[in-house]
């Protein structure tokens, strides 16, 4: 096929231009989070003592962590939809949520006696945490990946991994309102593993479906 | 800008735009191939793959931004894909399209390397439509009459064919 013929084929192909990737991403984030929230509220629901829990720093900090992670990852995803966008220094945003949780862990270790560290780390619900977070992340991840198919990320694996981090963080935010393990030691261990699993899935899904 | 008119559905402007950027893409591709001691003959694969991506990803160009870096990024990406397919591990510097706009003329009748195979990999219906519209220059209506299809069906088939062509490049990546 000659290049001129290919150009002619492209000119003749007047299929509607796909929608703008950023608009699609906004819809994906909103609807993905909303569906996950409905799912969460119908199947699990928040913990019964949420009013008293909301007065403790540990409980509140879980949301500071997960929402920071969600916000930074969603922001990063929006910056990489164009092929010429190089994330560069913006990737430093990846560090925001980890820095927060590490500071919280340091604080926890300094105020709690060492004999309580392990029980706090293991908690009561770790297995539940590892299953619920990835399950709740499925819908937001699928929505984000679908929207990203309209984009042209220079690195499809990175785009998929960021989508995994964002969906894992959205799921973790919901789960945090149900879980009674509030210690940062629990959060840094099990939330990270759960979100990490979603990120790995996102990475491979990105390489598979976001290549263009 | 032509691309703006083209996204608004102006066929002639789109043709002019694609023809205008092709030499620059070709020269970027050749320059990169030469850097790896490869023949410029392979450039046409990169050119066609890039044109397909420009077409299928045109919604990712932000009309407030210059189009040069957008096109160079796509070309660079497609060049890297091409090299990976050949088992090279590479680093490509980011170049601005504007620097290479003074491109040499292509030899007449330039074919892509694998491109003769590409038309064959379309299904029969797609191949007939592409051949009629692109190679023979028939109008959509003529093609519809000749192939006994509706004009809508012709357009759908053409769009699928374009996507298939782009997928062929991607699948041969593995």
Boltz contact constraints between the chains, C-beta under 6 A:
constraints:
  - contact:
      token1: [A, 1]
      token2: [B, 115]
      max_distance: 6.0
  - contact:
      token1: [A, 1]
      token2: [B, 118]
      max_distance: 6.0
  - contact:
      token1: [A, 1]
      token2: [B, 119]
      max_distance: 6.0
  - contact:
      token1: [A, 3]
      token2: [B, 47]
      max_distance: 6.0
  - contact:
      token1: [A, 3]
      token2: [B, 48]
      max_distance: 6.0
  - contact:
      token1: [A, 5]
      token2: [B, 134]
      max_distance: 6.0
  - contact:
      token1: [A, 5]
      token2: [B, 135]
      max_distance: 6.0
  - contact:
      token1: [A, 6]
      token2: [B, 48]
      max_distance: 6.0
  - contact:
      token1: [A, 6]
      token2: [B, 51]
      max_distance: 6.0
  - contact:
      token1: [A, 7]
      token2: [B, 18]
      max_distance: 6.0
  - contact:
      token1: [A, 8]
      token2: [B, 134]
      max_distance: 6.0
  - contact:
      token1: [A, 9]
      token2: [B, 130]
      max_distance: 6.0
  - contact:
      token1: [A, 9]
      token2: [B, 134]
      max_distance: 6.0
  - contact:
      token1: [A, 10]
      token2: [B, 55]
      max_distance: 6.0
  - contact:
      token1: [A, 11]
      token2: [B, 11]
      max_distance: 6.0
  - contact:
      token1: [A, 11]
      token2: [B, 14]
      max_distance: 6.0
  - contact:
      token1: [A, 11]
      token2: [B, 15]
      max_distance: 6.0
  - contact:
      token1: [A, 12]
      token2: [B, 133]
      max_distance: 6.0
  - contact:
      token1: [A, 12]
      token2: [B, 158]
      max_distance: 6.0
  - contact:
      token1: [A, 13]
      token2: [B, 158]
      max_distance: 6.0
  - contact:
      token1: [A, 13]
      token2: [B, 159]
      max_distance: 6.0
  - contact:
      token1: [A, 13]
      token2: [B, 162]
      max_distance: 6.0
  - contact:
      token1: [A, 15]
      token2: [B, 159]
      max_distance: 6.0
  - contact:
      token1: [A, 17]
      token2: [B, 7]
      max_distance: 6.0
  - contact:
      token1: [A, 17]
      token2: [B, 58]
      max_distance: 6.0
  - contact:
      token1: [A, 17]
      token2: [B, 59]
      max_distance: 6.0
  - contact:
      token1: [A, 18]
      token2: [B, 59]
      max_distance: 6.0
  - contact:
      token1: [A, 20]
      token2: [B, 59]
      max_distance: 6.0
  - contact:
      token1: [A, 21]
      token2: [B, 60]
      max_distance: 6.0
  - contact:
      token1: [A, 82]
      token2: [B, 60]
      max_distance: 6.0
  - contact:
      token1: [A, 83]
      token2: [B, 73]
      max_distance: 6.0
  - contact:
      token1: [A, 83]
      token2: [B, 74]
      max_distance: 6.0
  - contact:
      token1: [A, 84]
      token2: [B, 69]
      max_distance: 6.0
  - contact:
      token1: [A, 84]
      token2: [B, 70]
      max_distance: 6.0
  - contact:
      token1: [A, 84]
      token2: [B, 73]
      max_distance: 6.0
  - contact:
      token1: [A, 151]
      token2: [B, 60]
      max_distance: 6.0
  - contact:
      token1: [A, 152]
      token2: [B, 57]
      max_distance: 6.0
  - contact:
      token1: [A, 152]
      token2: [B, 60]
      max_distance: 6.0
  - contact:
      token1: [A, 211]
      token2: [B, 170]
      max_distance: 6.0
